[in-house]
Amino acid sequence: MKRTTGSLGLRALGLTGCLIMLGWLSPGPGSTAVQKVDVCHREGNGSFHLITVASQAVQAHRTHGDTLPGEAVPGTPGYVFDETCMEEPASTCPCDFSVGALANEGIDMQTMAGGRCEVNTTGIFILNNQTLLQADTPDALTGGRCRILSMGHAPIEIDSIAISQAQECVNDLLNAAQFLGLTCQ
């Protein structure tokens, strides 16, 4: 008589393991479940789509160009991925203080060398002898204002923006100061 219980037992264990890995069967009490993380996965053609991976695999995915929802879209300044890996504007500030937009205006670390960043009750200002970047502190009566004035480029001045937009402008300009290598005082 041939015994098959050992083989059947191994098959059952294998099936149980597969069901746990697929999420169709929960591990028992006391066991540690694998933590899952959403990742914006880059395809060979440069597009992205949402996948879910084990937390241990996130770094490997990042190494080959994947990113996480909420992070910047590679190669698309001023945009981030939403929770489904669709691109959306990083900010609602009508003055685009993103790295890419500032570069288009001729504003970078080199051109801002010797510049300064000031924060006071009226807002934040980044300036040197050729450039002024400004975001006003939101005001309940007037909202706020943002400006990008750079020699050789058309001025961008937007008044009476919504309070939420004005606050995003302040946050964006603080981030721009950091990128430009300036410490705000």
C-alpha positions as CSV (number, residue, x, y, z in Angstrom):
1,M,0.0,0.0,0.0
2,K,1.3,3.4,-1.0
3,R,1.2,6.3,1.5
4,T,0.3,9.7,0.0
5,T,-0.5,11.7,3.1
6,G,2.9,13.4,3.2
7,S,2.6,14.5,-0.4
8,L,-1.0,15.6,0.1
9,G,0.0,17.5,3.3
10,L,2.7,19.4,1.4
11,R,0.3,20.2,-1.4
12,A,-2.2,21.6,1.2
13,L,0.5,23.6,2.8
14,G,1.5,25.0,-0.6
15,L,-2.1,25.9,-1.5
16,T,-2.6,27.6,1.9
17,G,0.6,29.6,1.4
18,C,-0.6,30.7,-2.1
19,L,-4.0,31.7,-0.7
20,I,-2.3,33.8,2.0
21,M,0.0,35.4,-0.5
22,L,-2.9,36.3,-2.8
23,G,-4.8,37.7,0.2
24,W,-7.7,35.2,-0.1
25,L,-6.9,33.7,3.3
26,S,-5.7,35.6,6.3
27,P,-2.7,34.4,8.3
28,G,-3.7,33.1,11.8
29,P,-3.4,35.0,15.1
30,G,0.1,35.8,16.1
31,S,1.5,35.7,12.6
32,T,2.8,38.9,10.9
33,A,1.1,39.8,7.7
34,V,3.1,41.4,4.9
35,Q,2.5,45.2,4.7
36,K,1.5,46.4,1.3
37,V,2.4,49.7,-0.3
38,D,0.9,51.4,-3.4
39,V,3.5,52.3,-6.0
40,C,3.3,54.3,-9.2
41,H,5.0,51.8,-11.5
42,R,6.9,53.1,-14.6
43,E,6.3,51.1,-17.8
44,G,8.9,50.8,-20.6
45,N,7.1,53.5,-22.6
46,G,7.4,56.0,-19.7
47,S,3.8,55.8,-18.5
48,F,2.9,55.0,-14.9
49,H,0.1,52.9,-13.4
50,L,-0.7,51.9,-9.8
51,I,0.5,48.6,-8.4
52,T,0.6,47.3,-4.8
53,V,3.8,45.6,-3.6
54,A,5.2,44.2,-0.3
55,S,6.9,47.0,1.7
56,Q,10.2,45.1,1.4
57,A,10.0,45.5,-2.5
58,V,9.5,49.3,-2.5
59,Q,13.2,50.2,-2.6
60,A,13.8,47.9,-5.6
61,H,10.9,49.5,-7.4
62,R,12.3,53.0,-6.6
63,T,15.7,52.0,-7.9
64,H,14.3,51.4,-11.4
65,G,12.2,54.6,-11.6
66,D,9.0,53.9,-9.7
67,T,7.6,56.5,-7.3
68,L,4.8,56.7,-4.7
69,P,1.4,58.4,-4.9
70,G,1.8,62.0,-3.7
71,E,5.4,62.4,-4.9
72,A,6.6,64.4,-7.9
73,V,6.1,63.1,-11.4
74,P,9.6,62.4,-12.9
75,G,10.3,64.7,-15.8
76,T,7.1,66.8,-15.3
77,P,7.9,69.7,-13.0
78,G,5.0,71.1,-11.0
79,Y,3.0,67.8,-11.0
80,V,2.5,65.0,-8.5
81,F,0.8,61.6,-8.6
82,D,-2.6,61.4,-7.0
83,E,-3.6,58.2,-5.1
84,T,-4.3,56.4,-8.4
85,C,-1.0,57.5,-10.0
86,M,-2.7,60.0,-12.3
87,E,-0.8,63.3,-12.8
88,E,-2.2,66.4,-11.1
89,P,-0.8,69.9,-10.4
90,A,1.4,70.0,-7.3
91,S,-0.2,73.2,-6.2
92,T,-3.1,75.5,-6.7
93,C,-0.9,78.6,-6.5
94,P,-1.4,80.5,-9.7
95,C,2.2,81.7,-9.7
96,D,4.2,78.6,-10.6
97,F,7.1,78.6,-8.2
98,S,8.2,75.0,-9.2
99,V,11.8,74.4,-10.1
100,G,10.9,73.9,-13.8
101,A,8.9,77.1,-14.1
102,L,11.5,79.2,-12.3
103,A,14.2,77.8,-14.7
104,N,12.0,78.9,-17.6
105,E,12.1,82.4,-16.1
106,G,15.9,82.2,-15.9
107,I,15.8,81.7,-12.1
108,D,18.1,79.1,-10.6
109,M,20.8,78.7,-7.9
110,Q,23.4,80.5,-10.1
111,T,21.3,83.5,-11.0
112,M,20.1,83.8,-7.3
113,A,23.6,83.6,-5.9
114,G,23.9,86.5,-3.5
115,G,20.1,86.7,-3.2
116,R,18.2,86.6,0.1
117,C,14.9,85.3,1.4
118,E,12.9,87.3,3.9
119,V,9.8,86.3,5.7
120,N,7.7,88.8,7.6
121,T,4.1,89.5,8.5
122,T,3.1,90.5,5.0
123,G,4.6,87.4,3.3
124,I,7.7,85.8,1.9
125,F,10.1,87.5,-0.6
126,I,13.1,86.0,-2.5
127,L,15.1,88.7,-4.2
128,N,18.4,89.8,-5.6
129,N,19.3,92.7,-8.0
130,Q,17.4,91.2,-10.9
131,T,14.6,89.1,-9.5
132,L,11.7,89.3,-7.0
133,L,9.6,86.3,-6.1
134,Q,6.8,87.2,-3.7
135,A,3.9,85.4,-2.0
136,D,1.7,87.4,0.4
137,T,0.5,86.0,3.7
138,P,-3.2,85.1,3.2
139,D,-5.6,87.8,4.4
140,A,-9.3,87.2,5.1
141,L,-10.3,90.4,3.3
142,T,-8.1,90.5,0.2
143,G,-7.0,86.9,-0.1
144,G,-3.4,87.1,-1.3
145,R,-1.1,88.0,-4.1
146,C,1.9,86.4,-5.8
147,R,4.5,87.8,-8.1
148,I,7.4,86.7,-10.3
149,L,9.5,89.6,-11.6
150,S,12.7,88.8,-13.4
151,M,14.7,91.0,-15.7
152,G,14.3,90.0,-19.3
153,H,11.0,88.1,-18.7
154,A,7.3,89.2,-18.7
155,P,6.2,89.9,-15.2
156,I,3.7,87.6,-13.5
157,E,1.5,89.4,-11.0
158,I,-1.7,87.9,-9.7
159,D,-3.8,89.8,-7.1
160,S,-6.9,88.8,-5.0
161,I,-6.2,85.0,-5.0
162,A,-8.2,82.7,-2.7
163,I,-6.9,82.2,0.8
164,S,-6.1,78.5,0.2
165,Q,-4.2,79.4,-3.0
166,A,-2.3,82.2,-1.2
167,Q,-1.2,79.7,1.5
168,E,0.0,77.2,-1.2
169,C,1.9,80.1,-2.8
170,V,3.7,80.8,0.5
171,N,4.5,77.0,1.0
172,D,5.7,76.7,-2.7
173,L,7.9,79.8,-2.3
174,L,9.4,78.4,0.9
175,N,10.2,75.2,-1.0
176,A,11.7,77.3,-3.9
177,A,14.0,79.1,-1.4
178,Q,15.3,75.7,-0.3
179,F,15.9,74.6,-3.9
180,L,17.7,77.9,-4.6
181,G,20.0,77.4,-1.6
182,L,18.6,80.3,0.4
183,T,17.8,80.4,4.1
184,C,14.7,82.4,4.9
185,Q,14.9,84.8,7.8
